[in-house]
Amino acid sequence: MIASEGLSVQLACRVLRVFLPRRSGHWFRNTGVTPAKTLVLVAPGGFEQFFAEAGTPARAGEQPPPVASEGLARIAELSDRYGASLVGSRR
């Protein structure tokens, strides 16, 4: 799994711990085919519902398909609802 905040990038094989201050630009990507488990703690509460609404369950042994334009539109809508910002493109 890779995590990025600003210009620093970390690669973790087993465990990655990241603290992100509010409004920090970041992204996560599982670069393998083994499903990754992510525990996200948010404070104050409420933003965890964004993940429940925006996410799609992983399929073991498969990379996820690229996000289609309707998926991006849905994430943009949810971002507005939950006070998040989409920043640039991560490929």
C-alpha positions in Angstrom: 0.0 0.0 0.0 1.3 3.5 -0.8 0.3 6.6 1.1 1.2 10.2 0.1 1.0 13.5 1.9 2.4 16.4 0.0 5.8 15.2 -1.4 6.5 12.4 1.1 5.6 8.9 -0.1 5.8 5.8 2.1 5.7 2.1 0.9 4.5 -0.5 3.4 4.5 -4.2 3.1 2.6 -5.1 6.3 1.7 -2.1 8.4 1.4 1.6 7.6 0.4 4.2 10.2 -0.3 7.7 8.9 -1.6 10.8 10.8 -3.1 13.3 8.5 -4.1 16.7 9.8 -7.5 18.0 8.6 -7.4 19.2 5.0 -4.2 17.4 4.1 -4.1 16.2 0.5 -3.4 12.4 0.4 -4.2 9.2 -1.4 -3.9 5.5 -0.8 -3.4 2.8 -3.4 -3.0 -1.0 -3.0 -0.4 -1.8 -5.6 -0.8 -5.6 -5.3 -3.6 -8.1 -5.8 -3.9 -9.1 -2.2 -6.8 -7.2 -0.6 -5.6 -4.6 1.8 -7.3 -3.8 5.1 -7.6 -0.2 6.1 -8.6 1.1 9.5 -9.5 4.8 9.3 -10.2 6.9 12.4 -11.8 10.2 11.8 -12.6 13.0 14.3 -15.0 14.4 14.7 -17.1 11.5 13.6 -19.4 11.4 10.5 -16.9 11.2 7.6 -16.7 7.4 7.9 -20.0 7.4 6.1 -18.3 8.9 3.0 -16.3 5.6 2.7 -19.4 3.5 3.2 -21.2 5.4 0.4 -18.3 5.8 -2.0 -16.5 2.5 -1.7 -16.8 -0.7 -3.6 -15.9 -4.0 -2.0 -12.6 -5.5 -3.3 -12.5 -8.9 -5.1 -9.8 -11.2 -4.0 -7.0 -11.7 -6.5 -8.1 -8.8 -8.8 -7.1 -5.2 -9.2 -10.1 -2.9 -9.1 -11.3 -1.6 -12.5 -10.6 2.0 -13.4 -13.2 4.4 -11.9 -15.7 5.3 -14.6 -16.9 8.9 -15.1 -20.1 8.2 -13.3 -18.1 6.9 -10.3 -16.1 10.1 -10.3 -19.2 12.1 -10.4 -20.6 10.2 -7.4 -17.3 10.7 -5.5 -17.4 14.4 -6.3 -21.0 14.6 -5.1 -20.2 12.8 -1.9 -17.0 15.0 -1.4 -19.2 18.1 -1.5 -21.7 16.5 1.0 -19.0 15.5 3.5 -16.8 18.7 3.1 -13.9 17.0 1.3 -12.0 18.2 -1.7 -10.8 16.3 -4.7 -7.3 17.3 -5.7 -5.7 16.3 -9.0 -5.2 12.9 -10.5 -3.3 10.0 -9.1 -2.4 7.2 -11.6 
